[in-house]
């Protein structure tokens, strides 16, 4: 029995990146050999076991043969006569097809180290085309390693395009598409995930709502990059630069979907895209079975992002109604995610990446002003039902009007009274 460290741990170790988990391949053994040593089997499709102490994964060396469409259409052969090279040759990318033995010696039959040094993402063999998930994985690796200068090898991109044209991508399940997408959103340069899928034609198959944004012009006065798809990529990377969580990054991805269905005769204006966008975001989320937290923030951002951009111009009533529409008083954490998504949108424009976005701070102050008005004092006055709701609305409206005046005073360089906050639960007097 021989044991080798494989995959990501070898790759990231050579790159000098942190190694968070280690995977192992066992050559010359049977399942019974591992069971006798206390390993615990996991899964049903592959001969993978957990180490009794470290809980790390140990897989028997195996080969795979395509037997049907999609990524489930494989038969697996694991036996003591399967060599390490056999196992490495079934892997996706050369940089993932390296191993180290117990002495630390590198085994590299596919020249993965050379591709690491030259910054290429290159497929190991034509068998790459047998598994459509690999298209998504490669796009995700592109998003992870783009800051280091990695790019997709030309022959690999050509293979991806052939896979898409053959219809192989149509066999992906919604759950797997979303799982890879969610992981890609958390990578350092998530725009490369979208761009790579578009370059090979997969974006139109998987995310048609996004794909149709490319080539749709916007007003250069507000969007120097002009192209809506290019704006989405810029905004997505701004969200990553701001360390936004994946849920917020998805909201950035979805915020302008409504522009994809603007009649060409109305270009470069997109009047009403905020009304069209939410339905498109819902449809995308339903098709891919996206979790509720992503769907809710994506829909709300598509609907209200221009309200945030224009917030300094809005009347107090519109500001309060926007807070209610966002359910900001009950879900302040999601409201903060919304503001981050809007800021990424505002900065995701060519040459405007470092622009000041006072609207976010302004909306936070409007939220704080409304949130300080509590129902309890009104209840203590005997108000209930509709009368209570109306009084609460009036007091919050007055609080927002006052906070708005104070904010505008501070922005013009005059003394600001906003820091003098009334105690929680108190009521701001209504104007006569």
C-alpha positions as CSV (number, residue, x, y, z in Angstrom):
1,X,0.0,0.0,0.0
2,X,1.3,3.4,-1.0
3,X,-0.2,6.8,0.0
4,X,0.1,10.1,-1.9
5,X,-0.9,13.6,-1.2
6,X,-2.9,14.9,-4.2
7,X,-4.8,17.7,-5.8
8,X,-5.3,21.1,-4.3
9,X,-2.9,20.7,-1.4
10,X,-0.1,20.0,-3.8
11,X,-1.1,22.8,-6.1
12,X,-1.6,25.5,-3.4
13,X,1.6,24.4,-1.7
14,X,3.6,25.1,-4.8
15,X,1.9,28.5,-5.2
16,X,2.7,29.4,-1.6
17,X,-1.0,29.6,-0.7
18,X,-2.5,28.3,2.5
19,X,-3.5,24.7,2.4
20,X,-6.8,24.3,4.3
21,X,-7.5,20.6,3.5
22,X,-5.6,17.6,2.3
23,X,-6.7,14.7,0.1
24,X,-4.9,11.4,-0.3
25,X,-4.8,8.6,-2.9
26,X,-4.1,5.1,-1.8
27,X,-2.5,2.8,-4.4
28,X,-2.3,-1.0,-4.1
29,X,-5.1,-1.5,-1.6
30,X,-8.7,-2.7,-1.4
31,X,-11.6,-1.4,0.6
32,X,-11.1,-4.2,3.1
33,X,-7.5,-3.1,3.7
34,X,-8.7,0.4,4.7
35,X,-11.6,-0.9,6.8
36,X,-9.2,-3.1,8.7
37,X,-7.2,0.0,9.6
38,X,-10.2,1.7,11.0
39,X,-11.0,3.9,8.0
40,X,-14.7,4.8,7.6
41,X,-16.3,4.6,4.2
42,X,-18.2,7.7,2.9
43,X,-20.4,8.0,-0.1
44,X,-21.7,5.2,-2.4
45,X,-20.4,6.1,-5.8
46,X,-16.6,6.3,-5.1
47,X,-14.2,4.3,-2.9
48,X,-13.5,7.2,-0.5
49,X,-12.7,6.7,3.2
50,X,-12.1,9.0,6.3
51,X,-9.0,8.6,8.3
52,X,-9.9,7.4,11.9
53,X,-7.8,10.2,13.5
54,X,-7.4,13.1,11.1
55,X,-10.8,12.7,9.3
56,X,-9.1,13.5,6.1
57,X,-10.3,11.8,2.9
58,X,-8.4,8.9,1.5
59,X,-9.5,7.6,-1.9
60,X,-8.5,4.4,-3.6
61,X,-6.8,5.0,-6.9
62,X,-9.4,4.7,-9.6
63,X,-10.2,5.2,-13.3
64,X,-13.5,6.3,-14.8
65,X,-15.2,5.5,-18.0
66,X,-18.0,7.5,-19.6
67,X,-21.2,5.5,-19.9
68,X,-24.0,8.1,-20.3
69,X,-24.7,11.8,-20.5
70,X,-24.0,14.3,-17.7
71,X,-21.7,14.0,-14.8
72,X,-23.5,10.9,-13.4
73,X,-22.8,8.9,-16.5
74,X,-19.6,7.2,-15.4
75,X,-18.5,3.8,-14.3
76,X,-15.7,3.7,-11.7
77,X,-13.0,1.1,-11.5
78,X,-10.9,0.9,-8.3
79,X,-8.5,-1.9,-7.8
80,X,-5.0,-2.6,-6.4
81,X,-3.5,-2.6,-10.0
82,X,-4.7,1.0,-10.7
83,X,-1.5,3.1,-10.6
84,X,-1.0,6.6,-9.3
85,X,-0.5,7.9,-12.9
86,X,-3.8,6.2,-14.0
87,X,-5.6,8.1,-11.2
88,X,-3.9,11.5,-12.0
89,X,-4.7,11.2,-15.7
90,X,-8.5,11.1,-15.0
91,X,-8.3,14.5,-13.3
92,X,-9.5,17.8,-14.8
93,X,-6.6,20.3,-15.0
94,X,-2.9,19.8,-15.1
95,X,-2.4,21.9,-12.0
96,X,-4.7,19.5,-10.1
97,X,-3.0,16.3,-11.4
98,X,0.1,16.4,-9.2
99,X,1.0,14.3,-6.2
100,X,3.6,14.0,-3.5
101,X,4.9,10.8,-1.9
102,X,5.7,10.3,1.8
103,X,9.1,11.7,1.2
104,X,7.8,14.9,-0.4
105,X,8.9,14.0,-3.9
106,X,6.7,15.6,-6.6
107,X,5.0,13.3,-9.1
108,X,3.9,15.3,-12.1
109,X,3.0,13.3,-15.2
110,X,0.9,16.1,-16.8
111,X,3.4,18.9,-16.4
112,X,1.2,20.7,-13.9
113,X,4.1,22.5,-12.2
114,X,5.1,24.0,-15.6
115,X,1.6,25.3,-16.1
116,X,1.6,26.7,-12.6
117,X,4.7,28.7,-13.4
118,X,3.4,29.8,-16.8
119,X,-0.1,30.6,-15.3
120,X,-2.2,28.3,-17.5
121,X,-5.4,26.6,-16.7
122,X,-5.1,23.6,-19.1
123,X,-7.1,20.3,-19.3
124,X,-5.3,17.0,-18.7
125,X,-6.8,15.0,-21.6
126,X,-9.8,14.9,-24.0
127,X,-11.7,13.1,-21.2
128,X,-12.2,16.5,-19.7
129,X,-15.1,16.9,-22.1
130,X,-17.0,13.9,-20.6
131,X,-18.0,15.8,-17.4
132,X,-20.0,19.1,-17.8
133,X,-19.3,20.1,-14.2
134,X,-15.7,20.7,-15.2
135,X,-16.8,23.7,-17.3
136,X,-18.1,25.3,-14.1
137,X,-15.1,24.2,-12.0
138,X,-12.7,25.7,-14.5
139,X,-14.6,29.0,-14.5
140,X,-14.5,29.0,-10.7
141,X,-10.7,28.3,-10.8
142,X,-10.4,31.2,-13.2
143,X,-12.1,33.4,-10.6
144,X,-9.8,32.2,-7.9
145,X,-6.5,32.5,-9.6
146,X,-7.0,35.4,-12.0
147,X,-5.3,37.8,-9.5
148,X,-2.2,35.7,-9.9
149,X,-2.3,36.0,-13.7
150,X,-3.8,32.7,-14.6
151,X,-5.8,32.4,-17.8
152,X,-7.5,29.6,-19.7
153,X,-5.3,27.8,-22.3
154,X,-6.5,28.4,-25.9
155,X,-6.9,24.7,-26.6
156,X,-8.9,24.3,-23.3
157,X,-11.2,27.2,-24.3
158,X,-11.8,25.5,-27.6
159,X,-12.7,22.3,-25.9
160,X,-15.1,24.1,-23.6
161,X,-16.8,25.6,-26.6
162,X,-17.1,22.2,-28.2
163,X,-18.7,20.8,-25.0
164,X,-21.3,23.6,-25.0
165,X,-22.1,23.2,-28.6
166,X,-22.6,19.4,-28.1
167,X,-25.4,20.1,-25.5
168,X,-23.4,18.4,-22.7
169,X,-24.1,21.4,-20.4
170,X,-27.9,20.8,-20.7
171,X,-27.4,17.7,-18.4
172,X,-26.3,19.7,-15.4
173,X,-28.7,19.7,-12.5
174,X,-29.8,23.1,-11.1
175,X,-28.4,22.2,-7.7
176,X,-24.9,21.6,-9.1
177,X,-25.0,24.8,-11.2
178,X,-25.9,26.8,-8.1
179,X,-23.4,25.1,-5.9
180,X,-20.5,26.0,-8.2
181,X,-21.9,29.5,-8.7
182,X,-22.2,30.2,-5.0
183,X,-18.6,29.0,-4.5
184,X,-17.4,31.1,-7.4
185,X,-19.1,34.2,-6.0
186,X,-16.8,34.0,-3.0
187,X,-13.6,33.9,-5.0
188,X,-11.3,37.0,-5.3
189,X,-12.3,37.9,-8.8
190,X,-15.8,36.6,-9.4
191,X,-16.2,38.4,-12.7
192,X,-13.9,35.8,-14.3
193,X,-16.4,33.1,-13.5
194,X,-19.0,34.9,-15.6
195,X,-16.6,36.0,-18.3
196,X,-15.2,32.5,-18.7
197,X,-18.7,31.0,-19.1
198,X,-19.5,33.6,-21.6
199,X,-16.3,33.1,-23.6
200,X,-17.2,29.4,-24.1
201,X,-20.9,30.0,-24.7
202,X,-22.1,28.4,-21.4
203,X,-23.5,31.6,-20.0
204,X,-26.3,31.7,-22.5
205,X,-27.3,28.2,-21.6
206,X,-27.1,28.5,-17.8
207,X,-27.7,32.2,-17.2
208,X,-29.6,33.6,-20.2
209,X,-30.8,36.6,-18.1
210,X,-27.1,37.6,-17.6
211,X,-25.9,36.8,-21.0
212,X,-28.4,39.1,-22.7
213,X,-27.0,42.1,-20.8
214,X,-23.8,42.0,-22.9
215,X,-24.1,44.3,-25.9
216,X,-26.9,46.4,-24.3
217,X,-25.7,50.0,-24.1
218,X,-26.2,52.5,-21.2
219,X,-25.8,56.2,-21.1
220,X,-22.1,57.0,-21.1
221,X,-22.8,60.0,-18.9
222,X,-23.6,57.5,-16.0
223,X,-21.8,54.5,-17.4
224,X,-18.5,55.3,-19.1
225,X,-18.1,51.6,-19.8
226,X,-21.4,51.8,-21.7
227,X,-22.0,48.0,-22.0
228,X,-24.3,46.7,-19.3
229,X,-22.6,43.3,-19.1
230,X,-19.2,45.0,-18.7
231,X,-20.8,47.0,-15.9
232,X,-22.0,43.9,-14.1
233,X,-18.5,42.5,-14.2
234,X,-17.0,45.7,-12.8
235,X,-19.6,45.9,-10.1
236,X,-19.1,42.3,-9.1
237,X,-15.3,42.8,-8.7
238,X,-16.0,46.0,-6.7
239,X,-18.2,43.9,-4.3
240,X,-15.3,41.5,-3.9
241,X,-12.9,44.4,-3.3
242,X,-15.3,45.6,-0.5
243,X,-15.2,42.0,1.0
244,X,-18.9,41.6,0.5
245,X,-20.3,38.2,1.3
246,X,-21.5,35.9,-1.5
247,X,-25.2,36.8,-0.9
248,X,-24.4,40.5,-1.5
249,X,-22.4,39.6,-4.5
250,X,-25.3,37.7,-6.0
251,X,-27.5,40.8,-5.5
252,X,-24.9,42.8,-7.5
253,X,-25.1,40.1,-10.2
254,X,-28.9,40.4,-10.4
255,X,-29.4,44.1,-9.9
256,X,-29.6,45.2,-13.5
257,X,-31.3,42.2,-15.1
258,X,-34.2,44.4,-16.2
259,X,-32.0,46.2,-18.6
260,X,-31.7,43.0,-20.6
261,X,-35.3,43.3,-21.8
262,X,-35.4,47.0,-22.5
263,X,-36.7,47.5,-26.1
264,X,-33.7,48.4,-28.3
265,X,-35.6,51.5,-29.5
266,X,-35.3,52.9,-26.0
267,X,-31.5,52.4,-25.7
268,X,-29.4,53.7,-24.0
269,X,-32.1,54.7,-21.5
270,X,-33.7,52.0,-19.4
271,X,-36.8,53.5,-17.9
272,X,-38.6,51.0,-15.7
273,X,-35.9,48.4,-15.5
274,X,-36.4,48.4,-11.7
275,X,-39.9,47.1,-12.3
276,X,-38.8,44.4,-14.8
277,X,-35.8,43.2,-13.0
278,X,-37.4,41.5,-9.9
279,X,-39.4,39.1,-12.0
280,X,-36.3,38.1,-14.0
281,X,-34.4,37.6,-10.7
282,X,-37.2,35.5,-9.3
283,X,-37.2,33.3,-12.5
284,X,-33.5,32.8,-12.4
285,X,-33.6,31.8,-8.7
286,X,-36.6,29.5,-9.2
287,X,-34.9,27.7,-12.1
288,X,-31.6,27.1,-10.2
289,X,-33.3,26.6,-6.8
290,X,-31.3,29.4,-5.3
291,X,-31.7,29.7,-1.5
292,X,-34.1,32.2,-0.1
293,X,-31.5,34.6,1.4
294,X,-29.9,35.0,-2.0
295,X,-33.3,35.3,-3.8
296,X,-34.7,37.9,-1.4
297,X,-31.8,40.2,-1.5
298,X,-31.4,39.9,-5.3
299,X,-35.0,40.7,-5.9
300,X,-35.0,43.7,-3.5
301,X,-31.7,45.1,-5.0
302,X,-33.1,44.8,-8.5
303,X,-36.2,46.7,-7.4
304,X,-34.7,49.4,-5.1
305,X,-31.1,50.1,-6.2
306,X,-32.0,53.3,-8.0
307,X,-33.9,54.5,-5.0
308,X,-30.7,54.3,-3.1
309,X,-28.7,56.1,-5.8
310,X,-31.3,58.9,-5.8
311,X,-31.9,58.9,-2.1
312,X,-30.4,62.4,-1.5
313,X,-33.1,63.8,-3.8
314,X,-36.0,61.8,-2.4
315,X,-38.8,63.2,-0.2
316,X,-39.1,61.9,3.4
317,X,-42.3,59.9,2.4
318,X,-40.5,58.1,-0.4
319,X,-37.5,57.4,1.8
320,X,-39.7,55.8,4.5
321,X,-41.7,53.8,1.9
322,X,-38.4,52.5,0.5
323,X,-37.3,51.4,4.0
324,X,-40.6,49.6,4.4
325,X,-40.3,48.0,0.9
326,X,-36.9,46.7,1.9
327,X,-38.3,45.6,5.3
328,X,-35.2,47.4,6.7
329,X,-36.6,48.0,10.2
330,X,-37.1,44.2,10.8
331,X,-34.1,43.0,8.9
332,X,-31.3,45.6,9.4
333,X,-28.5,43.1,8.5
334,X,-30.1,42.5,5.1
335,X,-30.5,46.2,4.7
336,X,-26.8,46.7,5.2
337,X,-26.1,44.0,2.5
338,X,-28.4,46.0,0.2
339,X,-26.4,49.2,0.8
340,X,-23.1,47.4,0.1
341,X,-24.6,46.0,-3.2
342,X,-25.7,49.5,-4.2
343,X,-22.3,51.0,-3.4
344,X,-20.6,48.2,-5.5
345,X,-23.0,49.1,-8.3
346,X,-22.1,52.8,-8.1
347,X,-18.4,52.1,-8.1
348,X,-18.6,49.4,-10.8
349,X,-18.1,51.9,-13.6
350,X,-15.1,52.6,-15.7
351,X,-12.9,55.3,-14.0
352,X,-15.3,55.7,-11.1
353,X,-14.1,52.8,-8.9
354,X,-13.1,55.1,-6.0
355,X,-16.0,57.5,-6.1
356,X,-17.6,58.8,-3.0
357,X,-21.0,57.2,-2.3
358,X,-22.6,59.4,0.3
359,X,-26.0,57.7,-0.3
360,X,-25.1,54.7,1.7
361,X,-24.3,56.7,4.8
362,X,-27.4,58.8,4.2
363,X,-29.7,55.8,4.0
364,X,-28.1,54.4,7.1
365,X,-29.0,57.6,9.0
366,X,-32.6,57.5,7.6
367,X,-32.9,53.9,8.8
368,X,-31.5,54.8,12.2
369,X,-33.9,57.7,12.5
370,X,-36.9,55.6,11.7
371,X,-35.8,52.7,13.9
372,X,-35.5,55.0,17.0
373,X,-39.2,55.6,16.8
374,X,-40.7,52.6,18.8
375,X,-44.3,51.5,19.1
376,X,-44.3,51.2,22.9
377,X,-44.8,54.9,23.8
378,X,-47.8,55.0,21.4
379,X,-49.2,51.8,22.8
380,X,-48.9,53.3,26.3
381,X,-51.0,56.2,25.0
382,X,-53.7,53.7,24.2
383,X,-53.3,53.4,20.5
384,X,-54.0,50.1,18.8
385,X,-54.6,48.6,15.4
386,X,-54.8,51.0,12.4
387,X,-54.5,54.1,14.6
388,X,-51.2,52.7,16.1
389,X,-49.8,52.0,12.6
390,X,-50.8,55.4,11.3
391,X,-49.2,57.2,14.3
392,X,-46.1,55.1,14.0
393,X,-45.8,56.0,10.3
394,X,-46.3,59.8,11.0
395,X,-43.7,59.9,13.8
396,X,-41.2,58.0,11.7
397,X,-41.8,60.3,8.8
398,X,-41.1,63.2,11.0
399,X,-37.9,61.6,12.3
400,X,-36.7,61.0,8.7
401,X,-37.5,64.6,7.7
402,X,-35.5,65.9,10.6
403,X,-32.6,63.5,10.0
404,X,-32.6,64.5,6.3
405,X,-32.3,68.1,7.1
406,X,-29.5,67.5,9.5
407,X,-27.6,65.3,7.0
408,X,-27.9,67.9,4.3
409,X,-26.6,70.6,6.8
410,X,-23.6,68.5,7.6
411,X,-22.9,67.9,3.9
412,X,-22.8,71.6,3.3
413,X,-20.2,72.2,6.1
414,X,-22.5,73.7,8.7
415,X,-22.7,72.2,12.2
416,X,-24.7,68.9,12.2
417,X,-27.0,68.1,15.1
418,X,-27.5,64.4,13.9
419,X,-25.2,63.1,16.6
420,X,-27.6,64.3,19.3
421,X,-29.8,61.2,19.2
422,X,-32.9,60.9,21.3
423,X,-33.0,57.9,23.7
424,X,-34.3,54.7,22.2
425,X,-38.1,54.5,22.4
426,X,-38.7,58.2,22.6
427,X,-40.9,60.1,20.1
428,X,-39.8,63.0,18.0
429,X,-42.5,65.7,18.2
430,X,-44.6,66.0,15.1
431,X,-44.7,69.4,13.2
432,X,-47.9,71.4,13.8
